[in-house]
Structure formats: structure tokens, C-alpha cells
């Protein structure tokens, strides 16, 4: 049985061990790395994917009497059907203990009702690289497209108690192309804004 308690940048982990028939509670102290989220920008985000504001589009639109259409601002290839899945994420302490990647596909994430914080790390052949993680603050209404094999996990709410987002992936990716890896405790990190 294990438990953890984090206070600022220190994390205490307690576990109960049985030694010679006696249960002993042990505590260890380690310092947790902090990753500061920066506002998403093209130069810093380019190695991980692309992004675009869906609520304040730029560029030349195709126009009609009552509409402006901004075609193909983000595109991505897909084999099979695409799925659009709502996601609700509760606010927490922003301590990251795991990440996931998709080997064969990109992932789209749209911030619907709050700014969101995403964390990403470069593709690494299946071995997690949490020490290379970057965090980005993505404004509400933006879509982020993560390249295949980029380490990430769910977006986090920046302000609201719950973030609602749209996840765009090929159907059933969560069942057939999603590798989630729990980090060693020493690799946990806290995202700050």
C-alpha cells in the first residue's frame, strides 16, 4: 500500500513494508522538478505539432452572404474513420506521473471552455523522456495537433474547475494504439503557470 503527499516542490512518499513480520511505515523525501507552461507559439511548438485558433481565424476566407469559411487550417491523414470525443478534466495539483503516445497517428485537442495546459516530450522510440518535457498554455478556442509518437497526456484546465475539450483521433485509437507509461517517482514533475 502506498500514498503520497506533495507540499510545494517537495514530495513525500510513504509506504508500508513488512520486515520480519512487523509492518513499518517509511517516508522518503525528494524534490520535484517544475516545468513552467509558456504561451503556445509556433517556434517552440513546431517539433511537437501545429495549432490554430478556431474562434479567431486568420487568413483569406471563402465568403458568402452570412458566413466566412477558413478551409484546411489544420489537416492530417487518417486511415479509416475519425472520431470526435468529448473530454472533461478536473483541476488538480498538476503533478504529472505518466504520459502516453500513439505510434501511428496524430491527435487533435480543442480547448472548448477554458484555456488548457498541455505537456509534450519528443518521440523517443517508446522510452519515456520526462526530463525533456515542455508545457504550453493554449487559449480557449484553439486546436492543437500533436504529431504521431509525441509524449503527452490529457490537457489540464488553466482556470476552471473542469476543462471540457474535444479529442480527435482515429476510431478506437485508445484501444489499439495508445501506450501509457507510468514514470518512476524521481521523474514526476509539477506544471506551473
N, C-alpha and C positions, 0 to 999 in steps of 0.2 A: 504494500500500500504506500503510495507516495502523495505528497502535497507540496505546493509551492506558494510562496508569498513574496511579492515584489514591492519594494519600497524605493521610490525614485530609481536610481541606476543600480541598486544592489538587489540581488535576488537570493533569497534563502530557500533552499530546498531541504525538506525534511523527509526522512523515510524511516520506516521501522524495520529493523533487521533482527533476525533471530540468531543469537550467538550462544552456543552451549545451552540451548533450551530457554534462554532468557531473552525477552523482547527488549530491545534498546532503541531509543529514538536518537537518530543522528541528524545533525544540521551542518550544512556547508554554506559558505558564503562565496559568491562570485560576482564580478562586476559585469553588467550587461552593456554591450555596445549599443550606441544610439545611432540611428540613421535619420537625418533630417530630410523631410519632404520638401522639395523645391517645386515651384510652379512649373507645370509641364511646358517644355519648349522644344522646338524642332532639333536644335543642335544636340541637346543632352539625351533626348528620347530616341533619336534615329537608330541607334543599334538595336533597339527593342521592338520598334514598330512605327506606326503613324497615329495621328489623331486629327480630329476636326470638330469644330463647333457646329452642331446640328441646329442650334437655335439662333445663331448669328452667322449665317453662312457668308462667305466672301466669294468674289469672282463673278463672272458673267453668267446670269441665269437665263433659262428659257422662260419667256413670259407669256402669259395670257391676260385676259381681262381682269381676273381676280387672283392670279397666282404668279409666283416665281418659283421655278424648279431648278435646283442646283444638282445636275446629274454627276454621278460617278466620283464623288469627292473621296470616298474610300472604297476600294474594291478588293476582292480576294477570290481566288479559285477554290472550288469545292467539288469533291466527288460525292454525288448523292444529294440528299435533301439537307437544307439548312434548318436549324431550329432556333427559335427566339424564346428564351426562358427568363421569366422574372426572378429576381433575387432580392431578398431582404436581409440586411446585415445590421445587427445591433452594435452600438458603440461599446467599446471595451477599453482596456489599457493600451492597446496597440502593441502588444508583445507578440512577436512573430516566432512561432515554434516549428513551422513546417512550410513547405512550398510544393507546387505541382508544376508539371509541364505536359504538353501534348506533342508527341513526336511528329505527327503528320499534318497538323492543321494549325491555322491561326485562330485567335479568339478575339471576338469583339465584346467590348464592355461599354455600355452607355449609362452615364450618370443621370438618373431621371429627376430626383427631387432634392438633391444636396450635392455639394462638391464632394468628390471622393478622393481617397488616398490609395494609390496603388504602389506595390513594391515589385521590382523586377530584378532579375540577375541574368547574365548571359547564358546561352546554351552551353552545356558542358558535358555532353555525352552521357547524361544520366547521373553524374556525381554532383550533388548539390554544392553550390559555391556561395553560401550566405555572406561571406566576407566581401563579396563583390556587389551586394545588393544596393540598388538606388531606389529612392522613394520619390513619387511625384504627386503633387496636388493637381487634380483635374477638375476644372469648373463644371458645375451642373449644366447639362445640355450637351456636353462633349461626348464624342465616341472615341474610344481608344481601340486600335487594332494591334494586338500583340502578335509578333512573328511566331512561327512554329518553334518549339523547343525552348522558349524563353521561360525561365522560372518565375512563378507568380503564385498568388493565392487570391482569395476574394478581395474585392475592393472594400475599403473601410470608410465609414461616414466621417466627414470632416467636422460637421456642426450638429446635425440632427441626432436624435437618439437612435433612429433607424434610417439607413440608406436604402432606397429602392433603386435597383439598377436592372438593365436588360443585358443578358448574356447571349451572345450569338456564336454558335458552334454548329458543326455538322451534327445531325441527329445521333444521339446515343454516344457522343464522344466521352461523356463521363463514365460510360461502361466499357468502352473498348480502346480508348487512347488517352488515359489520364493516369499519370504516375504521381502519386503523392508521397513525399518523403518527410518524415519527422526529423528535425535537426537534433544533433547532440545538444545537450543542455548548454554547453560552452558556446554554441553558435547562435543561441537565441538572441534576438535584438529587439529594441523598442523603437518605434517610429515616432518622431517628434515633428511638430509643425512650426 
